[in-house]
Amino acid sequence: MFRMITLPLLMSILFVGTAFAHEKMGNHSSTQVSQQQFDWGISGEAKKVDRTITISMTDNMRFTPEKINVKLNETVKFVVMNNGKVLHEFVIGTQAALTQHAKMMEKFPGMEHDSPYMAHVKSGMGGQIIWNFNRSGQFEFACLLPGHFQAGMKGTIVVD
């Protein structure tokens, strides 16, 4: 017997990791994530962190800092703080991947998903991502909640 695949089911298959609602806070550790290689790197291990970078998210739809420079093969622990009053997220990817994901979020704003390169953070809370930048290039990070990405809530990561 075949099972019909609905779009939400398909989305949960496409986004690697354990599905979880946007209302929950992302707090990733190496025991929770798979080691899948992405164009922008791979999940890192806590014991191999080279540097910690704190990112602030606010309701003016901006990140601080907006630009981050890392070295090739550097493992970074991002501590993501939501200093706003609404839910925000921090998602790392290529411009194309983030744009595609943002379009899906517009169509399915309640979509449940989680991946090692994203953290969903409630107001006044914090989350973290540990990421190894084993690919050089220019990548982005963004909040892909409907309206946030479109308002310019994004930044740049340069890996050299």
PyMOL commands that set and color helices and strands:
alter all, ss='L'
color gray80, all
select helices_A, chain A and resi 7-14+46-48+95-107
alter helices_A, ss='H'
color red, helices_A
select strands_A, chain A and resi 42-43+51-58+62-64+67-70+74-82+88-93+118-121+126-133+137-142+154-159
alter strands_A, ss='S'
color yellow, strands_A
deselect
rebuild
show_as cartoon
